[in-house]
Every structure is written in structure tokens, then in C-alpha cells.
Amino acid sequence: MNISSNGMGKMNNSFADSDNEIKRYIRILKKRKWVILTTFLTVFVAWLGYVIVYDSAPVYSASALLHFQDSRGQVLNAEGGEKVNESKAAWLEISSLLTQVVEELQLTLSVTTENVSRTNLFEYVNVKPSSVAGFYTVFPRETQYELYYAEQADKAKGQLLLSFLPEDTVQVNNITFHLNEEFLVNSELKQVQFRVSNPERAISTLKSRTSYSWLDRKTKNNLLITATYASPNMAAEVANVLADKFVEFDSYIKNRKSNEALGYLEEQLEVARQDLENSNRRLQRFREMNPQVQEDATTAQISGLEQNKNDFQLKINDMRNRITRSAAATDIEEKINQNRELLSYLLAEGLPSATVFDAEFNQLSTQRDAMIAQKYHARHPKLLEVNAQLEPLFSKIAAAAEEHIGKLENRVATLDRNIDRTRNIQRAMPAKQRQLSELVVDQDVKNALYESVLTKYNQAKINTEVEVGDVFVLDRAVAPPLQGSFSIILKKSLLGLLLGLGMGLGLAIVLEFFDKTVQTAEDLESRLKLPVIGTIPVIKNGEDTPENVKDIKGKRDTKLITLDYSPTLESESYRDLRTKLLFMNQNKNLSSFLLTSLRPSEGKSLTSSNLAITFAQQKISTLLIDADLRRGVLHNVYGNKKKPGLGDFLISKATVDYDNVNKLIQKTIIPNLYLITTGSPIPNPTEMLGSERMVNLLNVLKSRFGMVILDTAPFQASSDSAILSSNVGGVVVVVRADYTNIDQLNQKLHEYPNIRENVLGLVLNMVKMDMKKERYQYSYYNY
């Protein structure tokens, strides 16, 4: 196998990208671990508390399986059958079907007292649709019971309806019941309450507690109906009754349509049969009375024309009936059914426009069925929108049917003219022969009509026997086993674990997305596409500084950690940065560079101060220039005088030679390290730094010192760094971890291409590290 180098390169790049992504997410987890942990614990504890207090009661689900199959035993797997089944599944949402389930199971009644079921409370109960809705409370007394009624579930007893004995069968407010006295005595309940809801509320509750799904989403032959209740027996009973009612409803719909069609065709067939018998008797009597009269050729012509005319007229009448039924339909479901039949008729007639209408009709019907399957309310705006889109389509279908009727009527008119011409020819024949011709034509027409109706009638009978979409219960629901509260809490706590972990991770990713800062060198390098040449940890204020080091520092900045040669992790970070710059010195003849940052307080002055010390400790004659003429602080860092300084020299008239420049250079306590402070404030620092005088000054200094380091102003608010970058060997940009806006930094680097082109590298400052771990590793290595 030959693999090109280009292909191998792409493969390696893809692996590298994947590895970088994994590392990036690991860094996010480490960076946001406290956010993840806090969010996880908060969500999990809140979830667990909610479950224990409000949601620890067991809930049971039971399912019944329906199978869709045609009456010939062939499974429906065509696209048409799939759509039919999907449309039928939407019946589980219609009120007429659910009302039957509510009435049979009397779901308008529910026991509101905890741990009491309907089967426990009643030996017999019957609730009618006209029963008065409200709350009924039974209070046990010494020898009898009292029944109170209230419209709302308040603390008051409500209205006393009646008192009754334990053995009585109570009839009140169209409710009939007989209490289970044994249960009430053993339970020792002070009161027990049940509720009677209105049918609409019961149907709404039934909808919310039932659902359905396809086991085979492609062919949609197996429909699973699931019911969820607090009682396992009730869940199984509701699922089974709903499945049974669905099968009955499907049979009712199928038979209703078939019976209507058969009834209409039977009437038409009877009329056609009588007309044909009458025509046969008239022709037979004529032949018996006139055996010598014979038919001529025109009789067959007229008979054929009349039959064609009759066929067209039947089509016209049939289409007009369908248009009338469609226009008379008021319910949207009936309109859809009537227009679907009319459209099928037009497709059978071969109308080109019918194909377009059929595609649009199927698209809108599929959308509507999907919405109904998702339990959209009948007045939902999206469902109303689809219904509104169907109306103009219905009008187009009716208009196309009327246009087709017009064409058929034109053909009928043409046939009438041909019949008239042929009859004119017959008028020249003898009267008896004309009469025979008329009787023969009439018999042929009546016979053709009878055969046509008979064919439709037989086809309708066949269709009733092979009706597509028969449904039967394949598997009945079984009551699930009882569950304990602890097992439910345990299962739902696992969900709380996942939820808390997911929200914690999600919040961490969101915070990371909106966080424009970085904390690691890898992130900084990947986002700016520039090398990171140094990582400086957070430097504390020096409370733990040894006494001998304090004597060295005196009044100087306590964060000058490189003053002594102690091998700490912080000071070695600066020495590592110095080493990398010295290697650049070998490759690029680097004798000067400047340090800058995007904004103040990012640590460029401290970095330049400590870095300059490490160069001086390397026996390199080092000059540190405070070129931040606005907010220079290096004189405070080293404890030197501020004046005279760079600003004073730039606005002076003194010639640029070493004798004059030498007056600016101050010694520091570090051997080989010299300092030029910022000096007096000047009104035009940017212009002065970009002047020829500054260029000459730098040339003089670079000729006298082994390394010249400039500490310049942040380049977000000034262009000093951009101006000076062309006069030094390179630029080092200091980035403060978890502080610098990397997007703004990247934007500024692109605004100043001379800075970006001269960047030697980036220094990530004030990085938070596990100091104990890092120092242990470092001390172990040095040991």
C-alpha cells in the first residue's frame, strides 16, 4: 500500500488536532473543577431533597401492543399503509374514543386520601357523566357514616349530604356506591375523601397519563400504548381498555364507510335492475308482436353512442355528489376525508393537476398527523396554520373537478349531436323499425348501466373484506410488580447524579466559552499562534523572605526574587526565560528587545526587572530602560532616583553622545545592571519615542551594552510599543493568566503588524500552580 506524504501529513494533523482537543477539555475540567463540583453538589442535593419529599411515591407503567394488518393477513409495509397507520394512531388523542375509556373505567372518580385505592374504599361504585363534580368526604361515626360535599378541596367539611349505615348502597348526585366497611374499620381513618371530576378534566388527565410509540418506526405496524398510574392494576387496566376501544373504533370507522357505500350502491343497483327488467319486457313484447321487423346498422351506432354518453353522465353525477359532500362538510376531519376521495377520483381520471394537488395534500396531511401525534391542542396556532393551508387546496381540488365536469359535459354534448344526426337518418326508416331501434338502444343502455353499478357494488363488497389497516391486540398489558420507595429514590438519585454532573460540565463549558482569558501556556499558544517562551508563577509579597535577602533588598520591591541566587521555582522561571532569549541571541544576534503588555497591571515591569537581573547575573552588561513615559515605576522597583531620566533627555537640546547619555544611566545594587528611569513627565511621549533622537539614543546604548531591555507602555491605549519595536531586536509580550483578554490582544496584534512580526515570544505571567507539587518535583530534581 502506497500512502503519499501529503496524506500522512493530513492524518498526523488530524490526530494532533484530536489530541489537542482532548487536552483542552481536560484543562477545562481542571480549571473549572470547583465550579463543576459546587454545581454538581447543589443540583444533586436539591434533586435528592425534591425526590424524597415530593416524588418518592411509586409510579407504574403498563403497555399493550397493537398490530396493524390487513384482513388478508398481509403486513402493511408500503408507504401508503405506513401513512394510514400513522393517521389512525392519532385517534388515541380524540375525545370520542377517550370518552368511552373514561366512562367504562369511571375515571371521573379518584380517591384523594393517601394510600387508599378505589378498590379498597368501595365494594361497588358507579359514576355517570351527569354526576356532580366536586370533593366528597366520608366521616365514620359510632354506628353510621356522614357524607359531605364541597366544590373545592378546602379545610372545611362542606355541605352535609346525608347520613347512612355501613350496609347501605348510597345514591346521591348521580353517584351510586357501597363502601367497604371492613377496610374502613381496619384502617381506622378519621376521614376519607374522593373526587368526582367533570368528563373534560378526566379526559385531559387520561391524555396526560397515556402515550403511544411505534416499535417499528419504518413500517409502523406495531403500536405500543402505555398508561402510567400510581396503581399497577389501574395502569394495566387503562392500557388494555384503551387498546380494546381503539380496535372497536377502527372497526366502527371501517364498517361505517363500507356500509354507507354499500347502502348507496344497493339502492342504485335496485333502480338499475328494475329499469333493465322493464326495458327487457318492452323489447320482448315488441318482438313477439312484430317478429318480421329487423334491426339495421344505425341501431348499433346509436346504442354505442348512448352507452358512452351514459358513462360520461355517471362520472359527472358521481363527481357532483362528491363536490356537494365536500362543500357540506363542516368538520375539518370530514373535509379531509371527502377531499381525499374526490382527489383520488381525479387521479383515476388522469388529470395532470391532480398529481400536484396530491403531493401537496400528502405533505400537509403528514404535517398535521405529526402534530396530532405530538398532542397539539385543536386550537394550537401551528395546527390552525396547517388547517388554513388546506382550505385553498380544497378550493383548487373542487375547481379542478368542476373544470373536468365541464369537459365531460362538452363530450356529452358532442355525443348528443352525433346521436341526433344518427336518429335523423333513422327517421327515413319505417315506424316499426324505428320503434325497434329505440327499444334495443334503451335495453343496451339500461344493461350497461346495470353492469356498471353491479361492478361497483361487487368491488365495494370486496373492499369491505380486504379493508387495509385492521387492528388487533397482539399483547395485553400486565400489572407491573410493586416497588418500594427506597428503590425509587435510588433510581432517581442516579438521574440526579447525571443531571448534576451534566449541569456542572455544561456550566463549566459555558463559562469557558465566555472566558476570554487563559491559564495555561498551551491555551495561549493555540489561540494566538505565537510561541510561549516563559511561564511565571504567582509571586507572593515576600512575607517568608529570609532576613539576609531582606537586607539585600532594603527598600526595593520585595518581588525582585532573582536578587539572590536561591534556586526557587519562581526565580528559575525567569532564568529559564533568560536562557531561551540567549539562544535567540545566538541565532539572531539579539542585543536589545522590549517588553510590553496589552493593559496595565499585567506584570511587564516586574518581569522586565527580574529578567534584567538574570541577564546581569550572567556577566552580561545589561541596561534596563523605563520607556513607559506615562506611568514608569522602575525607579521604585530598584530604589533609584526618578530624575533625570529618559523623558528629560528626549526634550533636552544635549547632543546624543555617550558622555551626555551617561548622565542618565544609574547604577543598581546588582553588578552589571544599569537603569535609565522614566524621568520627568512630558506632554508628547509618543512623538518623542518615535523621534530620530530616540533612534540615535538607542544606537549609542546598544553599542555600549551587551543587552538593552526596554519596558514600554501597554499598547492597548498607546502606540509607543509599535513605534519602538522597529528599533530593537524583538518584542516580548507579557500576558497575565486569568486576566488578559486574549481576543482583544489578538486584535491589537493584528492592528500593529510590526509588533506581531517582531514578537520573540509570549510570557504567561502570574500562573496559578500547585506550588507544593511543583516545588517538590523541582527540589527532587535538584537533589
C-alpha positions in Angstrom: 0.0 0.0 0.0 1.4 3.4 -1.0 0.5 6.4 1.1 1.6 9.8 0.0 3.5 12.1 2.3 0.6 14.6 2.0 -1.9 12.1 3.1 0.3 11.1 6.0 0.6 14.7 6.9 -3.1 15.2 7.0 -3.5 12.1 9.0 -0.9 13.2 11.6 -2.6 16.7 11.7 -6.0 15.1 12.4 -4.5 13.0 15.2 -2.7 16.1 16.6 -6.0 18.1 16.5 -7.9 15.3 18.3 -5.2 15.1 20.9 -5.2 18.9 21.4 -9.0 18.9 21.8 -8.8 16.2 24.4 -6.1 18.1 26.3 -8.2 21.2 26.0 -11.2 19.6 27.6 -9.0 18.1 30.3 -7.7 21.6 31.0 -11.2 22.9 31.2 -12.1 20.3 33.8 -9.0 21.1 35.9 -9.6 24.8 35.6 -13.3 24.7 36.4 -13.2 21.8 38.9 -14.6 23.8 41.8 -17.5 25.2 39.6 -18.3 21.6 38.4 -18.1 20.2 42.0 -20.2 23.1 43.5 -22.8 22.9 40.8 -22.9 19.1 41.0 -23.4 19.0 44.7 -26.0 21.8 44.7 -28.1 20.2 42.0 -27.8 16.7 43.3 -28.7 17.7 46.9 -31.7 19.7 45.7 -32.8 16.9 43.4 -32.5 14.3 46.1 -34.5 16.5 48.5 -37.2 17.0 46.0 -37.4 13.3 45.2 -37.6 12.4 48.9 -40.2 14.9 49.8 -42.4 15.1 46.7 -41.5 12.3 44.2 -40.8 9.1 46.2 -44.2 7.6 45.7 -44.0 4.7 43.1 -45.4 5.2 39.7 -46.3 2.2 37.5 -46.4 1.9 33.7 -48.1 -0.9 31.8 -48.2 -1.3 28.0 -50.5 -3.1 25.5 -49.3 -3.8 22.0 -51.5 -3.3 18.9 -50.7 -4.8 15.5 -51.8 -3.3 12.2 -52.6 -5.8 9.5 -54.9 -6.0 6.5 -57.8 -8.6 6.5 -55.9 -10.9 4.2 -53.2 -11.4 6.7 -50.5 -9.4 4.9 -48.5 -6.9 6.9 -48.7 -3.4 5.7 -45.3 -2.2 4.7 -45.9 0.1 1.8 -45.6 3.8 2.1 -49.3 4.2 1.8 -50.0 1.7 4.6 -47.5 3.5 6.8 -49.3 6.8 6.4 -52.7 5.2 7.1 -51.4 3.6 10.3 -49.8 6.8 11.5 -53.0 8.7 10.8 -55.0 6.1 12.7 -52.7 6.4 15.7 -53.8 10.0 16.1 -57.2 8.6 17.1 -55.8 8.0 20.5 -56.0 11.8 21.0 -59.6 12.3 20.0 -62.3 12.9 22.7 -64.9 10.5 21.3 -62.5 7.5 21.8 -61.2 8.7 25.2 -64.7 9.3 26.5 -65.5 5.7 26.0 -62.5 4.7 28.2 -63.4 7.3 30.8 -67.0 6.0 31.0 -66.1 2.3 31.1 -63.4 2.7 33.8 -65.2 5.6 35.6 -62.1 7.7 35.6 -64.0 10.7 36.7 -63.7 9.3 40.2 -60.4 9.3 42.1 -59.6 8.8 45.8 -57.6 11.7 47.1 -56.7 10.3 50.5 -53.2 8.9 50.5 -52.6 5.2 50.5 -56.2 4.5 49.8 -57.3 3.0 46.4 -60.7 2.9 44.8 -60.8 -0.9 45.1 -60.1 -0.6 48.9 -62.7 2.0 49.5 -65.6 0.8 47.5 -67.2 -2.6 47.1 -69.3 -1.1 44.3 -69.3 2.3 42.7 -71.0 3.8 39.6 -70.3 7.3 38.4 -72.3 8.8 35.5 -71.3 11.6 33.1 -74.0 13.7 34.7 -72.6 13.2 38.3 -72.0 16.4 40.2 -68.2 17.3 40.2 -66.5 18.1 43.5 -65.0 16.7 46.6 -66.9 14.1 48.7 -65.7 13.3 52.3 -66.8 10.3 54.3 -66.6 10.7 58.1 -67.1 7.5 60.3 -69.4 7.9 63.3 -70.3 5.5 66.0 -72.9 3.5 64.1 -73.1 5.3 60.7 -71.3 7.4 58.2 -71.7 11.0 57.1 -71.1 12.2 53.6 -70.1 15.9 53.0 -69.7 17.7 49.7 -67.6 20.7 48.7 -66.8 22.2 45.3 -63.2 22.9 46.2 -60.7 21.0 48.3 -60.6 23.3 51.3 -60.3 22.6 55.0 -63.9 23.0 55.7 -66.2 19.9 55.6 -68.6 21.5 53.2 -72.2 20.6 52.9 -73.7 17.6 54.7 -75.4 15.5 52.0 -76.7 12.5 54.1 -76.0 10.0 56.8 -76.1 6.3 56.0 -75.5 2.9 57.6 -72.5 0.7 56.7 -74.7 -1.8 54.8 -76.5 0.9 52.7 -76.0 1.5 49.0 -75.8 5.2 48.6 -77.3 7.2 45.7 -76.6 10.9 45.6 -75.7 13.4 42.9 -76.0 10.6 40.3 -73.3 8.7 42.1 -74.0 5.1 43.4 -71.7 3.4 45.8 -71.3 0.8 48.6 -68.5 1.3 51.0 -66.0 -1.5 52.0 -66.8 -1.4 55.8 -64.1 -3.9 56.6 -61.4 -1.7 55.2 -62.6 1.4 56.9 -62.8 -0.3 60.3 -59.3 -1.9 60.0 -57.7 1.3 58.6 -59.1 3.4 61.5 -59.1 6.5 59.2 -60.8 9.6 60.7 -62.0 10.6 57.2 -61.6 9.5 53.6 -62.1 11.7 50.6 -62.8 11.0 46.9 -63.2 13.4 44.0 -65.5 13.4 41.0 -64.2 15.4 38.1 -66.1 16.6 35.1 -65.6 14.4 31.9 -63.4 17.1 30.2 -61.0 17.1 33.1 -61.0 13.3 33.2 -60.2 13.1 29.5 -57.4 15.7 29.9 -55.9 13.6 32.8 -56.2 10.4 30.7 -54.3 12.1 27.9 -51.5 13.2 30.2 -51.2 9.7 31.6 -51.2 7.8 28.4 -48.7 7.7 25.5 -48.0 5.7 22.4 -45.0 4.9 20.3 -44.1 2.7 17.3 -41.9 -0.3 17.9 -41.0 -0.3 14.2 -40.7 3.3 13.1 -40.1 2.4 9.5 -43.1 0.2 8.7 -45.3 1.4 11.6 -47.1 -1.9 12.1 -46.7 -2.3 15.9 -48.1 0.4 18.2 -47.3 0.3 21.9 -49.9 2.0 24.2 -48.6 2.9 27.7 -50.5 4.0 30.7 -48.9 5.5 33.9 -50.7 5.5 37.2 -49.9 5.2 40.9 -51.7 1.8 41.0 -50.2 -1.0 38.9 -53.6 -2.6 38.3 -55.1 0.7 37.2 -52.2 1.2 34.7 -52.7 -2.2 33.2 -56.5 -1.8 33.1 -56.3 1.6 31.4 -53.8 0.4 28.8 -56.0 -2.7 28.0 -59.3 -0.8 27.8 -57.8 1.9 25.6 -56.4 -0.7 23.3 -59.7 -2.5 23.1 -61.6 0.7 22.4 -59.1 1.6 19.7 -59.7 -1.7 17.9 -63.5 -1.2 18.2 -63.2 2.4 17.0 -61.2 1.2 14.0 -63.8 -1.4 13.2 -66.6 1.2 13.5 -64.9 3.6 11.2 -64.2 0.9 8.6 -67.7 -0.5 8.7 -69.4 2.9 8.7 -67.7 3.9 5.4 -68.3 0.5 3.9 -71.9 0.3 4.9 -72.6 3.7 3.6 -71.1 2.9 0.3 -72.8 -0.5 0.1 -76.2 1.0 1.0 -75.9 3.7 -1.7 -74.8 1.2 -4.3 -77.6 -1.3 -3.3 -80.2 1.4 -3.9 -78.6 2.3 -7.3 -78.4 -1.4 -8.2 -82.1 -2.0 -7.4 -83.1 1.0 -9.6 -80.9 -0.1 -12.4 -82.2 -3.7 -12.2 -85.9 -2.6 -12.4 -85.1 -0.3 -15.3 -83.4 -3.1 -17.1 -86.3 -5.6 -16.5 -88.8 -3.1 -17.7 -86.7 -2.4 -20.8 -86.4 -6.2 -21.5 -90.2 -6.7 -21.2 -90.9 -3.9 -23.6 -88.5 -5.2 -26.1 -89.7 -8.8 -25.7 -93.4 -7.8 -26.2 -92.5 -5.8 -29.3 -90.6 -8.7 -30.9 -93.4 -11.1 -30.1 -95.9 -8.8 -31.8 -93.6 -7.9 -34.7 -91.4 -10.8 -35.5 -90.8 -9.7 -39.1 -89.1 -6.4 -38.1 -85.3 -6.5 -38.1 -82.6 -4.2 -36.7 -80.5 -2.0 -39.0 -76.9 -0.8 -38.7 -77.8 2.6 -37.2 -79.2 0.8 -34.1 -75.8 -0.4 -33.0 -74.3 3.0 -33.7 -76.9 4.8 -31.5 -76.5 2.1 -28.8 -72.8 2.7 -28.6 -73.2 6.4 -28.5 -75.8 6.2 -25.8 -73.6 3.9 -23.7 -70.7 6.4 -24.0 -73.0 9.2 -23.1 -74.3 7.3 -20.1 -70.8 6.5 -18.9 -69.9 10.2 -19.0 -73.1 11.2 -17.3 -72.4 8.7 -14.5 -69.0 10.3 -14.0 -70.5 13.7 -13.9 -73.1 12.8 -11.4 -70.6 10.9 -9.2 -68.2 13.9 -9.2 -71.0 16.4 -8.4 -72.1 14.3 -5.5 -68.5 14.3 -4.2 -68.2 18.0 -4.6 -71.5 18.5 -2.8 -70.5 16.3 0.1 -67.1 18.1 0.4 -68.8 21.5 0.4 -71.3 20.4 3.0 -68.7 19.1 5.4 -68.2 21.3 8.5 -65.6 19.3 10.5 -62.0 19.5 9.3 -61.6 15.8 9.5 -64.7 15.2 7.3 -63.4 17.8 4.8 -60.1 16.0 4.6 -61.8 12.6 4.0 -64.2 14.0 1.4 -61.5 15.9 -0.5 -59.2 12.9 -0.3 -61.9 10.8 -2.1 -62.5 13.5 -4.6 -58.8 13.8 -5.3 -58.5 10.0 -5.7 -61.3 10.2 -8.3 -59.4 13.0 -10.2 -56.2 10.9 -10.1 -58.0 8.0 -11.6 -59.3 10.2 -14.4 -55.7 11.1 -15.2 -55.8 14.9 -14.5 -52.2 16.3 -14.6 -53.1 18.9 -11.9 -54.3 16.1 -9.6 -50.8 14.8 -9.2 -49.6 18.2 -8.0 -52.5 18.5 -5.6 -51.9 15.0 -4.3 -48.3 15.8 -3.4 -49.3 19.0 -1.6 -52.2 17.2 0.1 -49.9 14.4 1.4 -47.3 16.9 2.7 -49.9 18.9 4.7 -51.7 15.8 5.9 -48.4 14.3 7.1 -47.5 17.6 9.0 -51.0 17.6 10.6 -50.9 14.0 11.6 -47.4 14.5 13.2 -48.8 17.5 15.2 -51.8 15.5 16.4 -49.4 12.6 17.3 -47.4 15.1 19.4 -50.6 16.1 21.3 -51.0 19.5 19.8 -54.2 21.1 21.0 -57.0 21.6 18.4 -56.6 25.4 18.7 -52.8 25.3 18.6 -51.5 28.1 16.2 -49.4 25.7 14.2 -52.2 23.2 13.7 -54.6 26.0 12.8 -52.0 27.2 10.3 -51.9 23.8 8.6 -55.7 23.7 8.5 -55.7 27.1 6.9 -53.3 25.9 4.3 -55.6 23.0 3.5 -58.6 25.3 2.7 -57.2 26.8 -0.5 -56.1 23.3 -1.6 -59.7 22.1 -1.1 -60.9 25.0 -3.3 -58.3 24.1 -6.0 -59.5 20.4 -6.0 -63.1 21.5 -6.3 -62.2 23.9 -9.1 -60.3 21.2 -10.9 -63.3 18.8 -10.5 -65.7 21.5 -11.9 -63.4 22.1 -14.8 -63.2 18.4 -15.5 -67.0 18.1 -15.3 -67.2 20.9 -17.9 -65.0 18.9 -20.2 -67.2 15.8 -19.7 -70.3 17.8 -20.4 -68.8 19.1 -23.6 -68.2 15.5 -24.6 -71.7 14.6 -23.7 -73.0 17.5 -25.9 -70.8 16.1 -28.7 -72.3 12.7 -28.3 -75.8 14.2 -28.3 -75.2 15.9 -31.6 -73.9 12.6 -33.0 -76.9 10.8 -31.7 -79.2 13.4 -33.2 -77.6 13.0 -36.6 -77.9 9.2 -36.5 -81.6 9.5 -35.4 -82.2 11.8 -38.3 -81.1 9.0 -40.6 -83.5 6.6 -38.8 -86.4 8.9 -39.4 -86.4 7.8 -43.1 -87.0 4.2 -42.0 -90.4 2.7 -41.4 -92.1 3.4 -38.0 -91.9 -0.2 -36.7 -88.2 -0.4 -37.5 -87.6 3.0 -35.7 -89.5 1.7 -32.7 -87.4 -1.5 -32.5 -84.3 0.6 -32.8 -85.3 2.8 -29.8 -86.2 -0.3 -27.7 -82.9 -2.0 -28.5 -80.9 1.1 -27.7 -82.8 1.6 -24.4 -82.1 -2.0 -23.4 -78.4 -1.7 -24.2 -78.1 1.5 -22.2 -80.0 0.0 -19.2 -77.9 -3.1 -19.4 -74.7 -1.2 -19.5 -75.8 0.9 -16.5 -76.8 -2.2 -14.5 -73.5 -3.8 -15.2 -71.6 -0.7 -14.2 -73.4 -0.4 -10.9 -73.1 -4.1 -10.3 -69.3 -3.9 -10.8 -69.0 -1.1 -8.3 -71.2 -2.9 -5.8 -69.1 -6.1 -6.1 -65.9 -4.1 -5.7 -67.3 -2.4 -2.6 -68.1 -5.7 -1.1 -64.6 -6.9 -1.8 -63.2 -3.8 -0.3 -65.1 -4.4 2.9 -63.5 -7.8 3.2 -59.9 -6.6 2.3 -60.0 -3.3 4.1 -56.4 -2.1 4.8 -55.4 -1.3 8.3 -57.3 -3.8 10.5 -56.0 -3.7 14.1 -55.9 -6.3 16.8 -54.4 -6.5 20.3 -51.1 -8.5 20.0 -50.1 -8.4 23.6 -52.2 -7.3 26.6 -50.9 -5.2 29.4 -49.9 -6.9 32.6 -49.8 -5.2 36.0 -46.1 -4.5 37.0 -44.8 -5.7 40.3 -44.9 -3.5 43.4 -42.0 -1.2 44.2 -40.6 0.2 47.4 -39.9 3.9 48.0 -36.2 3.2 48.6 -35.7 1.6 45.2 -37.4 4.6 43.6 -35.2 7.1 45.5 -32.1 5.1 44.5 -33.1 5.0 40.8 -34.0 8.7 40.7 -30.9 9.7 42.6 -28.9 8.2 39.7 -30.7 10.6 37.4 -29.8 13.4 39.9 -26.2 12.4 39.6 -26.3 12.6 35.9 -28.2 15.8 36.0 -25.8 17.4 38.5 -22.8 16.3 36.5 -24.3 17.4 33.3 -25.2 20.9 34.6 -21.8 21.2 36.2 -20.0 20.3 33.0 -22.4 22.5 31.0 -21.8 25.5 33.2 -18.0 25.0 33.0 -18.1 24.9 29.2 -20.4 28.0 29.1 -18.0 29.9 31.5 -15.1 28.7 29.4 -16.8 29.9 26.2 -17.4 33.4 27.6 -14.0 33.5 29.3 -11.6 35.4 27.1 -8.6 34.7 29.3 -6.1 31.8 29.5 -4.4 30.0 32.3 -2.0 27.7 30.5 0.7 28.1 28.0 -0.9 25.6 25.7 -4.1 27.6 25.5 -2.3 30.8 24.9 -0.1 29.3 22.2 -3.1 27.7 20.4 -5.2 30.8 20.5 -2.6 33.4 19.3 -0.5 31.1 17.2 2.7 32.6 18.7 5.4 30.8 20.8 5.2 30.9 24.6 8.8 31.3 25.8 8.1 31.6 29.5 5.7 30.8 32.3 6.0 32.8 35.5 4.1 31.6 38.6 2.3 33.9 41.1 4.9 35.7 43.2 3.8 36.5 46.8 4.7 39.7 48.6 7.7 38.2 50.3 6.5 37.6 53.9 8.6 34.5 54.0 11.7 36.2 52.6 14.8 35.3 54.7 16.5 38.1 56.7 19.7 38.0 54.7 17.7 38.5 51.5 15.7 41.4 53.1 19.0 43.1 53.9 20.0 42.9 50.3 16.6 44.2 49.0 16.3 47.1 51.5 13.6 49.4 50.3 13.4 47.7 46.9 10.4 45.7 45.6 10.0 42.5 47.6 9.1 40.7 44.4 12.5 41.1 43.0 13.0 37.4 43.6 16.1 37.0 41.4 18.3 39.3 43.5 19.8 36.3 45.3 20.8 33.1 43.7 18.3 30.9 45.6 17.0 28.1 43.3 13.3 28.7 43.8 10.7 27.8 41.3 9.8 31.4 40.7 13.3 32.7 40.2 14.2 29.7 38.0 11.3 30.6 35.8 13.0 33.9 35.0 16.3 32.2 34.4 14.7 29.8 32.0 13.2 32.8 30.1 16.7 34.4 30.0 18.2 31.2 28.6 15.7 31.0 25.8 16.4 34.6 24.9 20.1 34.0 24.9 19.6 31.1 22.5 17.8 33.6 20.3 20.7 35.9 20.7 23.0 33.2 19.1 20.6 32.7 16.2 19.5 36.4 15.6 22.4 38.4 17.1 19.8 39.8 19.7 21.2 42.7 21.6 18.0 44.5 22.5 14.3 43.9 23.0 11.3 45.5 24.6 8.7 44.1 26.9 5.1 45.3 26.7 1.6 44.1 27.5 -2.0 44.8 26.4 -3.1 46.6 29.6 -1.7 47.8 32.9 -1.3 45.5 35.9 -0.3 42.5 33.8 3.3 42.4 35.3 5.5 43.6 32.4 7.6 45.9 34.7 8.1 43.2 37.3 9.0 40.7 34.5 11.5 43.2 32.9 13.0 43.9 36.3 13.6 40.3 37.3 14.6 39.3 33.8 17.2 42.1 33.6 18.7 40.9 36.9 19.2 37.4 35.5 21.0 38.8 32.4 23.3 40.8 34.7 24.0 37.7 36.8 25.1 36.0 33.6 28.0 38.6 33.5 26.3 40.5 30.6 26.4 44.2 30.8 22.7 44.9 30.9 20.8 48.2 30.6 17.1 48.4 31.6 15.3 51.5 30.2 11.9 52.6 31.6 10.3 53.7 28.4 6.8 54.0 29.9 6.9 57.8 30.0 3.3 57.9 31.3 3.4 55.5 34.3 7.0 54.4 34.8 7.7 52.6 38.0 11.2 51.0 37.7 12.8 53.7 39.8 10.6 52.5 42.7 11.4 48.8 42.0 15.1 49.4 42.4 15.0 52.3 44.8 16.7 54.7 42.4 16.0 58.3 41.7 13.4 59.2 39.1 15.2 62.2 37.6 17.0 62.8 35.4 15.6 60.2 33.1 14.6 59.3 29.5 11.9 62.0 29.3 14.3 64.7 30.4 16.9 63.7 27.8 14.4 63.5 24.9 13.2 67.0 25.4 16.6 68.4 26.1 19.0 70.0 23.5 22.0 68.0 24.5 23.8 66.2 21.8 23.3 62.4 21.6 26.7 61.1 22.6 27.8 58.7 25.3 29.1 61.5 27.6 25.7 63.1 27.8 23.8 59.8 27.8 26.0 58.5 30.6 24.5 61.2 32.9 21.1 59.3 32.6 22.5 55.9 33.5 22.1 54.9 37.1 23.8 52.0 38.8 21.8 49.4 40.7 22.7 47.2 43.6 23.2 44.4 41.1 26.5 44.2 39.4 26.4 44.6 35.6 22.8 46.0 35.7 22.2 49.7 34.9 19.0 51.6 34.8 17.6 54.6 32.9 14.4 55.8 34.7 11.4 57.4 33.1 12.3 60.9 34.2 10.0 63.9 34.2 6.6 63.7 32.6 6.5 65.2 29.1 3.4 66.3 27.1 4.1 64.3 23.9 5.7 60.9 24.8 4.6 59.1 21.6 6.2 61.7 19.3 9.4 61.8 21.4 9.8 58.0 21.4 9.3 58.0 17.6 11.8 60.8 17.0 15.2 60.5 15.4 16.7 61.5 18.7 15.4 58.3 20.3 16.8 56.2 17.5 20.2 57.8 17.9 20.0 57.3 21.7 19.3 53.6 21.3 22.1 53.2 18.8 24.5 54.7 21.3 23.3 52.5 24.1 23.3 49.3 22.1 27.0 49.9 21.2 27.9 50.2 24.9 25.8 47.4 26.5 25.6 43.7 25.8 21.8 43.7 26.3 19.4 46.6 26.3 15.9 46.0 27.6 13.0 48.5 27.3 10.0 48.5 29.5 7.3 50.2 27.4 3.7 51.3 27.9 0.8 48.9 27.3 -0.2 49.0 23.6 -4.0 48.9 24.1 -4.0 52.7 24.8 -0.8 53.9 23.2 1.3 53.1 20.2 4.7 53.5 22.0 5.5 49.8 21.7 4.6 49.8 18.0 6.9 52.7 17.3 9.9 51.3 19.3 9.5 47.8 18.0 11.3 48.7 14.8 14.3 50.0 16.7 15.0 46.9 18.8 15.8 43.3 18.1 12.5 41.9 19.1 9.4 42.2 21.3 8.3 40.1 24.3 4.6 40.4 25.2 3.6 39.7 28.8 0.2 38.1 29.2 -1.3 37.8 32.7 -3.1 34.5 33.3 -6.8 34.7 34.0 -6.8 38.4 33.4 -5.7 39.5 29.9 -8.5 39.5 27.2 -6.9 37.3 24.6 -9.4 38.3 21.9 -8.5 42.0 22.4 -4.8 41.1 22.5 -5.1 39.2 19.2 -7.0 42.1 17.6 -4.3 44.6 18.8 -1.5 42.5 17.4 -3.2 42.5 14.0 -3.7 46.2 14.2 0.1 46.6 14.8 1.7 44.2 12.4 5.2 45.5 13.1 4.7 44.3 16.7 3.4 40.9 15.7 6.2 40.4 13.1 8.9 41.2 15.7 7.5 39.1 18.6 10.1 36.9 20.0 7.6 35.2 22.2 4.9 35.4 24.9 5.4 35.3 28.6 2.5 34.0 30.6 2.7 35.7 33.9 1.0 35.0 37.3 0.2 31.4 36.5 -1.6 29.6 39.4 0.3 26.4 40.1 0.2 23.6 42.7 3.3 25.1 44.4 3.8 22.2 46.7 3.8 19.7 43.9 5.9 21.8 41.6 8.4 22.7 44.3 8.7 19.0 45.3 9.4 18.0 41.8 11.9 20.8 41.4 13.7 20.1 44.7 13.8 16.4 43.8 15.4 17.2 40.5 18.0 19.5 42.1 18.7 17.0 44.8 
